[in-house]
Amino acid sequence: MDFNTLQTLIAMVIYMAAVILIGVFYAKKANKNSEAFFLGGRSLGPWVTAMSAEASDMSGWLLMGLPGVAYWCGVADAAWVAIGLAIGTYFNWLITAKRLRRYSVKAGNAITLPDFFSNRFKEKKPVILMIAALFILVFFTVYAASCLVTCGKLFSTLFGAPYVAMMLVGALFVLLYTILGGFLAESASDFMQAIVMITALVVVVVLGIFKAGGVNAIIENANNIPGFLDFFGMATPELEGGKQVVEAGRPIFGAAAKYSILTIASSMAWGLGYFGMPQVLLRFMAIRKESELKTSRRIAMIWVVISLAVAVFIGIMGRHLFPVAHLTASSSESVFITLSTKLLPPFIAGFIMAGILAATISSSDSYLLIAASAFAKNIYQGTFKKNASDKTVMLITRLTLVVITAIAMIIALDENSVIFKIVSFAWAGFGATFGPIMLFSLFWKRTTRAGAVAGMVSGGVMVFVWKLAISKLGGVFAIYELLPAFIISCLVIVVVSLLTKKPSAEIEEEFEAVRAGNID
């Protein structure tokens, strides 16, 4: 290891030590009881709520996946996804946040998402609880795997070490941290990491523009690539043996591909996923006062718009500054690392690299904690051992964290995995499974328990069916699986609810009380 690499490592170790100290600081409060561990006792302020929600949501995908897409095939794919996410973020905070915060308290003081759905429909047998918890386990394990891929790529690129070894190191660090501090530590560190992430993006963009000779030079280069800056077209790298062809030191592109209205709708459908994202919805439930959500929404939107726009631009800028540094779609996801290490002194680059680590940690700890709570709180205590003590639930949670991390590590063993693709599948899974039923639970009194069950199952299953079978037909069927699965889930909820007996008077009265703001 040379001196420059050592400086980068030292900076990252300092950052990681700060994260662990946060976990230690909150450990006592977090381990007070399961509500404190899983939801922080509903004590989050507006700034921590907003920043931790967005940091846990965006993950390493923001600093690696999204710039990688822009670097590889231009603006269209990355920008339409970013636009959809920005719109989805706004409406989720505007429509869902206040009603969910209120309803989760009224519905038996629910502290997990499966708890809320089960309590909302007054279940005697925990069918919704089990189904929701199982889907959370499946999709969050996949999500956690994407974070471990990010860790592996980051450390192997920086230090030239084997990918698998570096991925395992990242996994062990995240596991230790999550076990230690719970939801409060996770949210507090996510707040810090959100600041690190946006600072890293802005610093790299400013230095990159200076290095390139101005924005005009970057735009001029992009204009010379067919379809690269076209919102209704897409650049197509010429490939040979799985790698982009290079001639005279320049990457070769074919004719621009078309980007249809259907494809745009498919990309923007990413925004629908927000209505079913447990890591974001839990922040709505955890804020200390409903009245503070408006402030949180404004903070979240400013962070999201700046971060997404800068992340897309980094991909475009990277294509100008380092046109042949990344010759595969998988490698292109390291463009942010390349820019940081080439433009900055090693020690400063270490802190910028900590931005990627920040994004990864802020997401993976959320994913692991929510998945573990789904099993320990909802499946183990909610179904099999209803009289389990808080101490036992906490023990089961920690054991579950270990198991989930191990499975995620197995999924992440392939170093050629594309982070964007892994995230897109898990995102679709949550969006289609929980998004429709969340909206209907909050805003349609006629929604029945049978409708909720059918909606969750149809949405979650359709993500697999569309991704693995129907999309292979090509043409109009090759759209992002979230869009058709979300629509089908909505239709199933409406049809099944109307065909089954309407909710009990108790459920309807509780719904009306929440709508009127009466949660006493």
Secondary structure as UniProt FT lines:
FT   HELIX           3..30
FT   HELIX           34..39
FT   TURN            40..41
FT   HELIX           46..60
FT   HELIX           61..65
FT   HELIX           66..73
FT   HELIX           75..91
FT   HELIX           92..96
FT   HELIX           97..106
FT   TURN            107..108
FT   HELIX           113..120
FT   TURN            121..122
FT   HELIX           127..159
FT   HELIX           163..212
FT   HELIX           215..223
FT   TURN            226..229
FT   TURN            231..232
FT   STRAND          233..234
FT   STRAND          239..240
FT   TURN            241..242
FT   STRAND          243..244
FT   STRAND          246..247
FT   TURN            248..249
FT   STRAND          250..251
FT   STRAND          257..258
FT   HELIX           261..268
FT   HELIX           269..276
FT   HELIX           278..286
FT   HELIX           290..292
FT   HELIX           293..321
FT   TURN            323..324
FT   HELIX           329..332
FT   TURN            333..334
FT   HELIX           335..343
FT   HELIX           346..373
FT   HELIX           374..384
FT   TURN            386..387
FT   HELIX           390..411
FT   TURN            412..413
FT   TURN            415..416
FT   HELIX           419..443
FT   TURN            445..446
FT   HELIX           449..468
FT   HELIX           470..473
FT   HELIX           475..477
FT   HELIX           482..499
FT   HELIX           505..515
FT   TURN            516..517
//
